[in-house]
Amino acid sequence: MKTSGNQPYHSLKAKFTYLDTGSNFAMVISARKGLRPKVFYDFAEAIKMPEKNLAALINLSSRTISNYKESQKNLDPLYGEHLLKLIALFEKGEQIFGNVDEFKYWLQKPFWNSSEKPADWLGTGGGVDFLGEELEKLAQGYPV
């Protein structure tokens, strides 16, 4: 097991083994069953992203997420699916880049021959899918 400073390092895949992010179908089924707000908070912590920023990515306010948690209500399927797609993308990014910090750095670098950054695409499910495809190309050696 790798360590980061004094803290043991656990991959995102290991942290979220209980989630099936292996296919879009599996993510939709999980989202329809209902995703607990704890997944949101665990993911925000795991990728060191402020809850406010992560909530904005899935088109919610941090207060709304807090309300879900306080009322012990599962996330609506639309938000749960988007969150699962983000988790799957970050798992893939971690696998390709070696750690989440390097992946987050890549998300902030403009695309080749463009002023847009990959992070600009995280706000929609289709954008997350697009980035997943770009990561696949990168893993195969294509410039992105």
Buried (B, 14 or more C-beta within 10 A) or exposed (E): EEEEEEEEEEBBBEBBEEBBBEEBEBBBEBBEEEBBBEBBBBBBEBBEBEBEEBBBBBEBEBEBBBEBBEEEEBBBBEBBBBBBBBBBBBBBBBBBBEBBEEBBEBBEEEBEEEEEBBBBBBBBBEBBBEBBEBBEEBEEEEEB
